Amino acid sequence: MLDEVTLARELIRIVSSDSGLPRSARSRAAGLQALATSQASLVFDDLETLRRQVISALPMQQPTCDYARCVSVEAFWLHNLRAERRAAFLTPRNYLHWLRFQGDPAAAALNDISTDDIVPAPHSWLVPAASIAGLSGRGLRARLKLSGSEPPYLVFVFPVVDLKAAGVEVREPRGLDAVPARHVQWSPGDVPDERIDQDIPYAALGGVEWRP
């Protein structure tokens, strides 16, 4: 795991070198280099402030295909499980163990999912559903560069018709999108056709797939 100083420097590098961002944003990020050594936590705060100021002006477009988001069972347990169901399992490992013994783990997870927003905008990294069709958990990990987690995965599928009906728009990810989760392994075009968008509501969810 990277220390805070290294994380801060890597995020500064990602943002300041992203030619898809306005020059002023890149310059502001580069100007935080001196702060990284002495007060790395302030770098994260300043980059988050910059992200909020810049992303609202980035061009959005309507989705043109079905999209998908892959999550670990741990992330699902933490962010997407209904509160009363999460209370029934002490840890994500307990929930994973329960899922493995269900006849249809995907259906079980779908039944347990919260009807709140499925994915908040800062974490809404999407790929065309067709680009990961048929991939195993290990295939997904390699294809999407899912460092820090292991199979099995749950895949949220968002049909284009439901995304449009929910008013969701998408855009190309930019270096500033790496800031909320300190996603320092990101680089432009690393995952082809990757998109990020607004908050994704429950109404846009078409189904859940299990990828062991």
Buried (B, 14 or more C-beta within 10 A) or exposed (E): EEEBBEBBBBBBBBBBBBEEBEEEBBEBBEEBBEBBEEBBEEBBEBBBEBBEEBBEEBEBEEBEBBBBBBBBBBBBBEBBBBEEBBEEBEEBEEBBEBBEEEEEBBEBBBEBBBEEBBBEBBBBBBBBBEBBEEBEBBEBBEBBEBEEBEBBBBBBBBBBEBBBEBEBBBBBBBBBBBBBEBBBEBEBEEBEEBBBBBBBBEBBBBEBBBBE
